[in-house]
Amino acid sequence: MTASLPLLIVKDIHKTYPGSQTWFKRRAETKAVMGVSFTLAAGETLGLVGESGCGKSTLSAILMGLIQPDQGQVMFDARNITDRNRRRDLELCRQMQIVFQDPYGSLNRRMTVKDIIAEPLKIHGLLKRAGQDGQISDLMEQVGLSPDLVNTYPAQLSGGQRQRVGIARALALSPRLLILDEPVSALDVSIQAQILNLLKKLQREQNMAYLFISHDLRVVRYMAPRIAVMYQGQIVETGDREQIFTAARHAYTRRLIAAIPRERYG
């Protein structure tokens, strides 16, 4: 990576979904993302917070190359990765991974834990012919999963265990950037704290950059030293954690702060 550049540069991203026509009425187009820009340094966590429907998940899909923006540019490691005419190479896919909101829906229910974690290693040719069991066990250990679970299926796991499997699968490729799209919103509060602390530990050990996406400002405050607030498809405020909480400029940010429950993660 060029020393003077952030790992990720998102510049003026726009995405509009066209309206649809039914027998009774025409639905208006949806402007999901409008002029979003931000940067993320190597090893840094940026929290992206906003209510459901504000465009956060659309933005994460754009960053992962799952959908194309209508306008704007995403630069990763000084490379333009929004080129419509080029498929992302395997090396880029290795360096950017995502953990989804629903740990059950994002895992193949017909695959065992071992097969789920091994799948990206197979795709990228990184699964060792000899010692692959040790590879999988090491990844499970990193995320706090017992090796005894290696041959179980997602339906046999708790929500927290399933999310740990999803994290292990993302970690398998040693990414430099991990996009965490509402990674704890489907979990009980006590389990949320465990997963958040795990993510902090993994970042310290592996120096990954995190884009931590959530509707819950309390969670984002715990995870991210720097926060961007997204409202109706736009980033309306960006600042360090203390600045956001002590001198919020936008009315929407102040509403989010006012709605935070008293409980805190330890």
C-alpha positions as CSV (number, residue, x, y, z in Angstrom):
1,M,0.0,0.0,0.0
2,T,1.2,3.5,-0.8
3,A,2.3,4.9,2.6
4,S,0.5,8.3,2.1
5,L,-2.9,6.7,1.2
6,P,-5.5,5.1,3.4
7,L,-6.3,1.5,2.8
8,L,-9.8,2.2,1.6
9,I,-11.0,5.4,-0.1
10,V,-14.7,5.7,-0.9
11,K,-15.5,8.8,-3.0
12,D,-18.9,10.2,-4.0
13,I,-20.8,6.9,-4.2
14,H,-24.3,7.0,-5.6
15,K,-26.8,4.2,-6.0
16,T,-30.4,4.5,-7.1
17,Y,-32.9,1.6,-7.5
18,P,-35.4,2.1,-10.3
19,G,-39.1,2.2,-9.5
20,S,-41.5,-0.6,-10.4
21,Q,-44.8,-0.6,-12.2
22,T,-47.8,-2.6,-11.0
23,W,-51.4,-2.7,-12.2
24,F,-52.4,-0.1,-9.6
25,K,-49.5,2.3,-9.3
26,R,-45.9,3.1,-10.1
27,R,-43.5,3.0,-7.2
28,A,-40.9,5.8,-7.2
29,E,-37.2,5.1,-7.6
30,T,-35.2,4.7,-4.4
31,K,-32.1,6.7,-3.8
32,A,-30.3,4.3,-1.5
33,V,-26.8,6.0,-1.4
34,M,-26.2,9.6,-2.3
35,G,-22.7,11.0,-2.5
36,V,-21.1,8.9,0.3
37,S,-17.4,9.5,0.9
38,F,-15.0,8.4,3.6
39,T,-11.6,6.8,4.2
40,L,-10.3,4.0,6.3
41,A,-6.7,3.5,7.3
42,A,-5.0,0.1,7.7
43,G,-5.7,-1.4,11.1
44,E,-8.4,1.3,11.9
45,T,-12.0,0.8,12.9
46,L,-14.6,3.1,11.4
47,G,-18.1,2.8,12.7
48,L,-20.9,3.5,10.2
49,V,-24.2,4.0,12.1
50,G,-27.7,4.7,10.9
51,E,-31.3,3.4,11.0
52,S,-32.5,0.5,8.9
53,G,-33.1,1.6,5.3
54,C,-30.6,4.4,5.4
55,G,-28.3,2.7,2.8
56,K,-25.7,1.0,5.0
57,S,-26.1,-2.5,3.6
58,T,-26.3,-1.2,0.0
59,L,-23.0,0.5,0.6
60,S,-21.4,-2.6,2.0
61,A,-22.6,-4.6,-1.0
62,I,-21.0,-2.0,-3.3
63,L,-17.7,-2.2,-1.4
64,M,-17.7,-6.0,-1.7
65,G,-18.4,-5.8,-5.5
66,L,-21.8,-7.5,-5.1
67,I,-23.6,-4.5,-6.8
68,Q,-22.2,-1.7,-8.9
69,P,-22.6,2.0,-8.0
70,D,-24.2,4.4,-10.4
71,Q,-21.5,6.9,-9.8
72,G,-18.4,7.2,-7.7
73,Q,-15.2,5.3,-7.0
74,V,-13.9,2.8,-4.4
75,M,-10.1,2.6,-4.1
76,F,-8.5,-0.3,-2.1
77,D,-4.8,-0.3,-1.6
78,A,-4.5,2.4,-4.3
79,R,-6.5,0.3,-6.8
80,N,-9.8,1.3,-8.4
81,I,-12.1,-1.6,-7.6
82,T,-15.3,-0.1,-9.1
83,D,-14.3,-0.8,-12.7
84,R,-17.3,-2.3,-14.4
85,N,-15.3,-4.0,-17.0
86,R,-13.0,-6.0,-14.7
87,R,-13.8,-8.9,-12.4
88,R,-12.2,-8.8,-9.0
89,D,-9.2,-11.1,-8.8
90,L,-8.8,-13.7,-6.1
91,E,-6.1,-11.7,-4.3
92,L,-8.5,-8.7,-3.9
93,C,-11.2,-11.0,-2.7
94,R,-8.8,-12.5,-0.1
95,Q,-8.0,-9.1,1.2
96,M,-11.6,-7.9,1.7
97,Q,-14.0,-10.1,3.6
98,I,-17.5,-9.6,5.1
99,V,-19.4,-10.9,8.1
100,F,-23.1,-10.7,7.7
101,Q,-26.0,-9.8,10.1
102,D,-27.8,-13.1,10.1
103,P,-25.4,-15.9,11.1
104,Y,-27.9,-18.6,10.3
105,G,-28.9,-17.2,6.9
106,S,-25.3,-16.6,5.8
107,L,-24.2,-20.2,6.4
108,N,-24.9,-23.2,4.2
109,R,-27.1,-25.3,6.3
110,R,-26.1,-28.5,4.5
111,M,-22.4,-28.1,5.3
112,T,-20.6,-28.9,8.5
113,V,-18.6,-26.3,10.4
114,K,-15.4,-27.9,9.0
115,D,-16.7,-27.6,5.4
116,I,-17.9,-24.0,5.9
117,I,-14.6,-22.8,7.2
118,A,-12.6,-24.8,4.6
119,E,-14.6,-23.6,1.6
120,P,-12.8,-20.2,1.1
121,L,-9.5,-21.9,1.6
122,K,-10.4,-24.4,-1.1
123,I,-11.5,-21.7,-3.5
124,H,-8.2,-19.8,-3.1
125,G,-6.0,-22.9,-3.1
126,L,-4.9,-22.4,0.5
127,L,-6.2,-25.6,2.0
128,K,-3.3,-27.8,2.9
129,R,-3.5,-31.4,1.7
130,A,-1.7,-32.6,4.8
131,G,-2.7,-30.9,8.0
132,Q,-6.0,-29.3,6.9
133,D,-7.6,-30.5,10.1
134,G,-5.1,-28.5,12.1
135,Q,-5.8,-25.5,9.8
136,I,-9.5,-25.7,10.7
137,S,-8.9,-26.3,14.3
138,D,-6.6,-23.3,14.6
139,L,-9.3,-21.0,13.0
140,M,-11.9,-22.4,15.4
141,E,-9.6,-21.8,18.3
142,Q,-9.1,-18.2,17.3
143,V,-12.8,-17.5,17.4
144,G,-13.4,-19.5,20.6
145,L,-15.1,-22.5,19.1
146,S,-14.5,-26.0,20.5
147,P,-12.9,-28.4,18.1
148,D,-15.7,-30.8,19.1
149,L,-18.0,-28.8,16.9
150,V,-16.1,-29.4,13.7
151,N,-18.6,-32.0,12.3
152,T,-21.8,-30.2,13.5
153,Y,-24.3,-28.3,11.2
154,P,-25.5,-24.7,11.7
155,A,-28.9,-25.8,13.0
156,Q,-27.1,-27.6,15.8
157,L,-25.3,-24.4,17.0
158,S,-26.4,-21.4,19.0
159,G,-26.6,-18.0,17.4
160,G,-23.3,-16.9,18.9
161,Q,-21.6,-20.1,17.8
162,R,-22.9,-19.6,14.2
163,Q,-21.6,-16.0,14.2
164,R,-18.2,-17.3,15.4
165,V,-18.2,-19.8,12.4
166,G,-18.9,-16.9,10.1
167,I,-16.0,-14.9,11.6
168,A,-13.7,-17.9,11.3
169,R,-14.7,-18.3,7.6
170,A,-13.8,-14.6,7.0
171,L,-10.5,-14.9,8.9
172,A,-9.4,-18.0,6.9
173,L,-8.0,-15.8,4.2
174,S,-6.2,-13.4,6.5
175,P,-8.0,-10.3,5.1
176,R,-6.7,-6.7,5.6
177,L,-10.2,-5.3,5.7
178,L,-13.2,-6.9,7.4
179,I,-16.7,-5.4,6.7
180,L,-18.9,-6.2,9.6
181,D,-22.5,-5.6,8.5
182,E,-24.7,-5.6,11.7
183,P,-22.7,-8.6,13.1
184,V,-24.4,-8.7,16.5
185,S,-27.9,-7.3,15.9
186,A,-29.5,-10.8,15.7
187,L,-27.9,-12.0,19.0
188,D,-28.9,-11.7,22.6
189,V,-27.2,-8.8,24.5
190,S,-25.0,-11.1,26.6
191,I,-23.8,-12.9,23.4
192,Q,-23.3,-9.5,21.6
193,A,-20.8,-8.5,24.2
194,Q,-18.8,-11.8,23.7
195,I,-18.7,-11.3,20.0
196,L,-17.7,-7.7,20.2
197,N,-14.9,-8.5,22.6
198,L,-13.8,-11.3,20.3
199,L,-13.6,-8.9,17.3
200,K,-11.5,-6.4,19.3
201,K,-9.1,-9.2,20.3
202,L,-8.8,-10.4,16.7
203,Q,-8.1,-6.9,15.5
204,R,-5.3,-6.4,18.0
205,E,-3.8,-9.7,17.0
206,Q,-4.1,-9.4,13.2
207,N,-4.1,-5.6,12.6
208,M,-7.2,-5.8,10.3
209,A,-9.1,-2.7,9.4
210,Y,-12.8,-2.9,10.3
211,L,-15.8,-1.1,8.7
212,F,-18.3,-1.7,11.5
213,I,-21.9,-1.2,10.4
214,S,-24.7,-1.0,12.8
215,H,-28.0,0.8,13.6
216,D,-27.0,0.8,17.3
217,L,-24.8,3.8,18.3
218,R,-24.1,2.2,21.7
219,V,-22.4,-0.8,19.9
220,V,-20.6,1.5,17.5
221,R,-19.3,3.6,20.4
222,Y,-17.8,0.6,22.0
223,M,-16.1,-0.7,18.8
224,A,-15.0,2.4,16.8
225,P,-12.7,5.3,17.7
226,R,-14.1,7.1,14.6
227,I,-17.7,7.2,13.6
228,A,-19.7,8.2,10.5
229,V,-23.4,8.8,10.8
230,M,-25.6,7.9,7.8
231,Y,-29.1,9.3,7.3
232,Q,-31.3,8.9,4.3
233,G,-28.5,7.7,2.0
234,Q,-25.9,10.3,3.1
235,I,-23.2,10.6,5.7
236,V,-24.3,13.6,7.7
237,E,-21.5,13.7,10.3
238,T,-18.1,12.2,10.8
239,G,-15.8,12.6,13.8
240,D,-13.9,10.8,16.5
241,R,-15.9,9.1,19.2
242,E,-15.7,11.9,21.8
243,Q,-16.5,14.6,19.4
244,I,-19.6,12.8,18.2
245,F,-20.9,12.2,21.8
246,T,-20.0,15.6,23.3
247,A,-20.5,17.9,20.4
248,A,-22.8,16.3,17.8
249,R,-23.7,18.7,15.0
250,H,-26.5,17.0,13.2
251,A,-30.0,16.6,14.7
252,Y,-30.2,13.0,13.7
253,T,-27.0,12.2,15.5
254,R,-28.4,13.8,18.6
255,R,-31.5,11.7,18.4
256,L,-29.4,8.5,18.2
257,I,-27.4,9.6,21.3
258,A,-30.6,10.3,23.2
259,A,-31.9,6.9,22.4
260,I,-28.9,4.9,23.8
261,P,-29.9,2.6,26.7
262,R,-28.0,3.0,29.9
263,E,-26.4,-0.4,29.7
264,R,-22.8,-0.5,28.5
265,Y,-20.5,-3.2,27.3
266,G,-17.6,-4.0,29.6
